Amino acid sequence: MTVSTIAVLDYGSGNLHSATRALARTGARVEVTSDHKVALAADGLVVPGVGAFSACMEGLRAVRGERIIGQRLAGGRPVLGICVGMQILFERGVEFGVEAEGCGEWPGTVERLQADVLPHMGWNTVEAPADSTLFAGIDPDTRFYFVHSYAAQTWELPTPERLAPPALTWADHGGKFLAAVENGALSATQFHPEKSGDAGAELLRNWVRSL
């Protein structure tokens, strides 16, 4: 049986220990790295992220992480973003009136949630499509763990004819926001699967199985 190799990108802005431990439970061989060769050669790349959008982008650029992501996707090599690691995949983020440029893999802007209580912290259900790979076999009433005040609240990428549309998963906290996206080789979750117990572990197993 072939064991998948997973690189967890270290750019100074991720919950590396929890992510690494959760991924290792899937049976994959996991390495935390900022080395280009290692990150490009792995079967899957995980981009975690905590903190502010702009700070995460600064850290990512410092290790040329946006190039690693772009090179992998150009070759159809899987990437999974988590929390702010999902947010930075969009064109831009706006926090406290300050706009920062993201990786631009998806059009759109990450903005503050329109909720009375922020951050959105705790367990919440999500609305996953029937054709989702990440949520396959997971009960629709399952809750995942969120910690965030910002998110992408619209999906702006058009789907060309003859291509399958991305699988979009939504959640609600003061309004709808994207909880997960599966778009070809690029997937991401706004919640933390590594902190979401058995459900998060199953989601990570689904991703690793798909590599």
Secondary structure by P-SEA (a helix, b strand, c coil): cbbbbbbbbcccccaaaaaaaaaaaacccccccccaaaaaaccbbbbbbcccaaaaaaaaaaaaaaaaaaaaaaabbbbbbccccccccccccccccbbbbcccccbbbbbbbccccccccccbbbbbcccccccccccccbbbbbbcccccccccccccccccccbbbbbbcccccccccccccbbbbccccccccaaaaaaaaaaaaac
